Amino acid sequence: MPTEQDLKQKLQQLKLVIKGLASVLVAFSGGVDSTFLLKVCLEVLGKNNVLAVMAKSATYPESELQDAVSLAQMLGARYKIIESEELEIPGFSENPPERCYYCKRELFGKLLDTARMEGLNAVVDGSNYDDSGDFRPGMRATAELGIKSPLKEAGFTKDDIRALSKGMGLPTWNKPSFACLASRFPYGEKITREKLERVARAEEVLRILGFFQYRVRSHRDVARIEVDPAEMGRFLDSGLREEVSMKIKQAGFNFVTLDLLGYRSGSMNEVLNDEQKAAWKN
């Protein structure tokens, strides 16, 4: 766990980085990282020099967008919603390993245009130091476009962000991780709006049943459930298993399975070899 002194030093460094930008557009999802970043940006630069921008997209559930809007309002931030249609991006729907690169190029290109129209100096995202160790082709796109990542620059890990968010009273301090719905499909399986909606409905089943950290990975007609290992014991209840299976089938799947390894971020990347990952290492 981070020490209080470490957190204090990192927060001071973060504020210096943000102050140097003078005015920013925050790529805002309402997650742990971007909410903390928006909060600090508002403290350092003031409301008039900060704009939170959310993207309305088929790859994110409507509930996530509404949560982000509510958080921006709670923080007293100016905000704007733009349209982002990833399914129309050439190469995206075919779902290659570099899919996120195409998505981020399109989305952050729009954010840069918005920042220019609003007279803001920089676009910032919530990437943190932990993100450097995963397979994230989208980070190459943000680097090419000159997007700033103040949390990463100040050395913030996810644990750091959660700890300080808790101290600031942010409701997102213990919010589970979320990634766009496109990450639920094996590379090479074509992504469609209908498939995205099916996954969203299936994950809503788990949310309503009170699971904290989960994914429904889509393998054509098979739904592979990942939940936090601490929650896997709930599936020993035959009544719960039957309810989950029935409702996820109603969402559009023919078969429902439980991944015995539980939830892990980026599990679809496990099929990639080191050479493929290295090719997109930023």
C-alpha positions as CSV (number, residue, x, y, z in Angstrom):
1,M,0.0,0.0,0.0
2,P,1.2,3.5,-0.8
3,T,2.4,5.6,2.2
4,E,0.9,8.9,3.1
5,Q,4.2,10.7,2.3
6,D,4.4,9.0,-1.2
7,L,0.9,10.0,-2.0
8,K,1.5,13.6,-0.9
9,Q,4.6,13.9,-3.1
10,K,2.8,12.4,-6.1
11,L,-0.2,14.7,-5.7
12,Q,2.1,17.7,-5.5
13,Q,3.8,16.6,-8.7
14,L,0.5,16.0,-10.4
15,K,-0.7,19.5,-9.6
16,L,2.5,21.0,-11.0
17,V,2.0,19.0,-14.2
18,I,-1.6,20.1,-14.6
19,K,-0.7,23.7,-13.7
20,G,1.8,23.8,-16.5
21,L,-1.0,22.9,-19.0
22,A,-3.0,26.0,-18.1
23,S,-6.3,24.7,-19.6
24,V,-7.4,21.2,-20.4
25,L,-10.0,19.0,-22.0
26,V,-10.4,15.9,-19.8
27,A,-11.3,12.6,-21.7
28,F,-13.9,11.6,-19.1
29,S,-15.4,8.2,-18.7
30,G,-16.6,8.4,-15.1
31,G,-14.1,5.7,-14.0
32,V,-11.7,5.8,-11.1
33,D,-8.8,7.4,-12.9
34,S,-10.6,10.1,-15.0
35,T,-12.8,11.1,-12.1
36,F,-9.8,11.7,-9.9
37,L,-8.0,13.5,-12.7
38,L,-11.0,15.8,-13.3
39,K,-11.3,16.6,-9.6
40,V,-7.6,17.6,-9.4
41,C,-7.8,19.6,-12.7
42,L,-10.7,21.6,-11.4
43,E,-8.9,22.3,-8.1
44,V,-5.7,23.5,-9.9
45,L,-7.1,25.3,-13.0
46,G,-10.7,26.3,-12.0
47,K,-13.9,25.5,-13.7
48,N,-13.5,27.9,-16.7
49,N,-10.2,26.2,-17.7
50,V,-11.5,22.6,-17.6
51,L,-13.9,20.8,-19.9
52,A,-14.9,17.1,-19.3
53,V,-15.9,15.4,-22.5
54,M,-17.7,12.1,-22.7
55,A,-18.3,9.9,-25.8
56,K,-21.7,8.4,-26.6
57,S,-20.9,5.1,-28.3
58,A,-22.2,1.6,-29.1
59,T,-19.2,0.2,-27.2
60,Y,-20.2,1.7,-23.9
61,P,-23.5,1.0,-22.1
62,E,-25.9,4.0,-21.7
63,S,-25.7,3.5,-17.9
64,E,-22.0,4.2,-17.9
65,L,-22.6,7.5,-19.8
66,Q,-25.3,8.6,-17.4
67,D,-23.0,7.8,-14.5
68,A,-20.3,9.9,-16.0
69,V,-22.7,12.8,-16.5
70,S,-23.8,12.6,-12.9
71,L,-20.2,12.6,-11.7
72,A,-19.3,15.7,-13.8
73,Q,-22.3,17.5,-12.4
74,M,-21.4,16.5,-8.8
75,L,-17.9,17.9,-9.3
76,G,-19.3,21.1,-10.7
77,A,-17.5,20.6,-14.1
78,R,-18.4,21.9,-17.4
79,Y,-19.0,19.0,-19.7
80,K,-19.9,18.0,-23.2
81,I,-21.0,14.8,-24.9
82,I,-19.8,13.9,-28.4
83,E,-20.7,11.0,-30.7
84,S,-18.1,8.3,-31.3
85,E,-19.1,5.6,-33.8
86,E,-16.2,3.0,-33.6
87,L,-18.1,0.5,-35.8
88,E,-17.8,2.9,-38.7
89,I,-14.0,3.1,-38.4
90,P,-12.2,1.0,-41.1
91,G,-10.6,-2.0,-39.5
92,F,-12.3,-1.8,-36.2
93,S,-15.2,-4.2,-36.7
94,E,-12.9,-6.9,-38.0
95,N,-11.4,-6.9,-34.5
96,P,-7.7,-7.3,-35.1
97,P,-5.3,-7.2,-32.1
98,E,-4.6,-3.5,-32.8
99,R,-8.3,-2.6,-32.7
100,C,-7.9,-0.1,-29.9
101,Y,-5.4,1.8,-32.0
102,Y,-8.0,2.6,-34.6
103,C,-10.5,3.5,-31.9
104,K,-8.3,5.9,-30.0
105,R,-7.0,7.6,-33.1
106,E,-10.6,8.4,-34.1
107,L,-11.9,9.3,-30.6
108,F,-8.9,11.5,-29.5
109,G,-8.8,13.1,-32.9
110,K,-12.3,14.4,-32.2
111,L,-11.3,15.4,-28.7
112,L,-8.4,17.5,-30.1
113,D,-10.8,19.2,-32.5
114,T,-13.1,19.9,-29.6
115,A,-10.3,21.3,-27.5
116,R,-9.2,23.6,-30.4
117,M,-12.8,24.9,-30.8
118,E,-13.0,25.5,-27.0
119,G,-9.6,27.3,-26.9
120,L,-8.1,24.7,-24.5
121,N,-4.4,24.0,-24.5
122,A,-4.3,20.2,-24.1
123,V,-6.2,17.0,-24.0
124,V,-5.5,14.8,-21.0
125,D,-6.5,11.2,-20.3
126,G,-6.6,9.1,-17.2
127,S,-3.8,6.6,-18.1
128,N,-1.8,5.7,-15.1
129,Y,1.6,4.0,-14.5
130,D,0.1,0.5,-14.2
131,D,-1.2,0.8,-17.8
132,S,2.3,0.7,-19.1
133,G,2.6,-3.1,-18.4
134,D,-0.4,-4.3,-20.4
135,F,-1.0,-4.7,-24.2
136,R,-2.5,-1.4,-25.1
137,P,-2.2,-0.4,-28.8
138,G,-4.4,2.6,-28.0
139,M,-1.5,4.2,-26.1
140,R,0.5,4.5,-29.3
141,A,-2.4,6.5,-30.8
142,T,-2.5,8.9,-27.9
143,A,1.2,9.3,-28.0
144,E,1.1,10.1,-31.8
145,L,-1.6,12.7,-31.2
146,G,0.2,14.4,-28.3
147,I,-2.4,13.5,-25.7
148,K,-1.1,14.2,-22.1
149,S,-1.3,11.6,-19.3
150,P,-0.7,13.6,-16.1
151,L,-1.3,10.6,-13.8
152,K,1.3,8.5,-15.5
153,E,3.7,11.4,-15.7
154,A,3.4,11.9,-11.9
155,G,3.9,8.1,-11.3
156,F,0.4,7.3,-10.1
157,T,-0.6,3.7,-9.8
158,K,-4.2,2.5,-9.5
159,D,-3.8,1.9,-5.8
160,D,-2.5,5.5,-5.4
161,I,-5.6,6.8,-7.2
162,R,-8.0,4.8,-5.2
163,A,-6.4,5.8,-1.9
164,L,-6.4,9.5,-2.7
165,S,-9.9,9.3,-4.2
166,K,-11.2,7.8,-0.9
167,G,-9.6,10.6,1.1
168,M,-11.2,13.1,-1.2
169,G,-14.6,11.5,-0.7
170,L,-15.0,10.6,-4.4
171,P,-17.7,7.9,-4.8
172,T,-15.5,6.2,-7.5
173,W,-12.7,5.3,-5.1
174,N,-13.8,1.6,-5.1
175,K,-15.6,1.5,-8.4
176,P,-14.8,-1.7,-10.4
177,S,-12.7,-1.4,-13.5
178,F,-14.6,-1.1,-16.8
179,A,-13.4,-1.4,-20.4
180,C,-15.3,-0.9,-23.6
181,L,-17.6,-3.7,-24.7
182,A,-15.4,-4.4,-27.7
183,S,-12.9,-6.0,-25.3
184,R,-15.3,-8.9,-24.7
185,F,-14.7,-10.5,-28.1
186,P,-11.8,-12.8,-29.3
187,Y,-9.6,-11.1,-31.8
188,G,-10.8,-11.9,-35.3
189,E,-14.5,-12.3,-34.4
190,K,-16.4,-9.5,-36.2
191,I,-18.0,-7.0,-33.8
192,T,-21.5,-5.8,-34.6
193,R,-23.9,-3.5,-32.8
194,E,-26.2,-6.5,-32.1
195,K,-23.3,-8.5,-30.4
196,L,-22.4,-5.4,-28.3
197,E,-26.0,-5.0,-27.1
198,R,-26.1,-8.8,-26.3
199,V,-23.0,-8.5,-24.1
200,A,-24.4,-5.4,-22.4
201,R,-27.6,-7.2,-21.5
202,A,-25.7,-10.2,-20.2
203,E,-23.5,-8.0,-18.0
204,E,-26.5,-6.2,-16.7
205,V,-27.7,-9.5,-15.3
206,L,-24.6,-9.8,-13.2
207,R,-24.8,-6.2,-12.1
208,I,-28.4,-6.5,-10.9
209,L,-27.5,-9.7,-9.0
210,G,-24.9,-7.7,-7.1
211,F,-21.6,-9.0,-8.5
212,F,-18.8,-6.4,-8.1
213,Q,-16.1,-7.1,-10.7
214,Y,-17.2,-9.1,-13.7
215,R,-17.0,-9.5,-17.5
216,V,-19.1,-11.6,-20.0
217,R,-16.7,-12.6,-22.7
218,S,-18.5,-13.5,-26.0
219,H,-17.3,-16.5,-27.9
220,R,-19.9,-16.6,-30.6
221,D,-22.9,-18.3,-29.0
222,V,-21.0,-19.0,-25.7
223,A,-21.0,-16.5,-22.8
224,R,-17.9,-17.0,-20.6
225,I,-18.4,-15.3,-17.3
226,E,-15.5,-13.9,-15.4
227,V,-16.0,-12.7,-11.8
228,D,-13.7,-11.8,-9.0
229,P,-12.3,-15.0,-7.4
230,A,-13.7,-13.8,-4.1
231,E,-17.2,-13.9,-5.6
232,M,-16.9,-17.3,-7.3
233,G,-18.3,-19.1,-4.3
234,R,-21.7,-17.6,-5.0
235,F,-22.0,-20.0,-8.0
236,L,-22.2,-23.0,-5.5
237,D,-25.8,-21.9,-5.1
238,S,-27.7,-24.0,-7.7
239,G,-30.6,-21.4,-7.6
240,L,-28.2,-18.6,-8.5
241,R,-26.6,-20.7,-11.3
242,E,-29.9,-21.4,-12.8
243,E,-31.0,-17.8,-12.7
244,V,-27.8,-16.5,-14.2
245,S,-27.9,-19.1,-17.0
246,M,-31.5,-18.5,-17.8
247,K,-31.2,-14.7,-17.9
248,I,-28.0,-14.7,-19.9
249,K,-29.6,-17.0,-22.4
250,Q,-32.5,-14.7,-22.6
251,A,-30.0,-12.0,-23.5
252,G,-29.2,-13.9,-26.6
253,F,-26.5,-16.6,-25.8
254,N,-27.1,-20.3,-26.3
255,F,-24.5,-21.5,-23.7
256,V,-23.2,-20.0,-20.4
257,T,-19.9,-21.0,-18.8
258,L,-17.9,-19.8,-15.7
259,D,-14.2,-19.1,-16.2
260,L,-12.4,-20.9,-13.3
261,L,-9.6,-18.4,-13.2
262,G,-12.0,-15.6,-12.5
263,Y,-11.8,-12.0,-13.6
264,R,-8.6,-10.6,-15.0
265,S,-8.1,-7.5,-17.0
266,G,-7.3,-8.1,-20.7
267,S,-7.9,-11.8,-20.6
268,M,-8.4,-11.8,-24.4
269,N,-4.8,-10.8,-24.8
270,E,-3.6,-14.1,-23.3
271,V,-3.7,-15.7,-26.8
272,L,-1.2,-13.1,-28.2
273,N,2.5,-14.0,-28.3
274,D,5.3,-11.8,-27.1
275,E,6.1,-10.7,-30.7
276,Q,2.6,-9.5,-31.3
277,K,2.5,-7.6,-28.0
278,A,6.0,-6.0,-28.6
279,A,4.9,-4.7,-32.0
280,W,2.4,-2.4,-30.3
281,K,4.3,-1.6,-27.2
282,N,4.4,2.2,-26.8
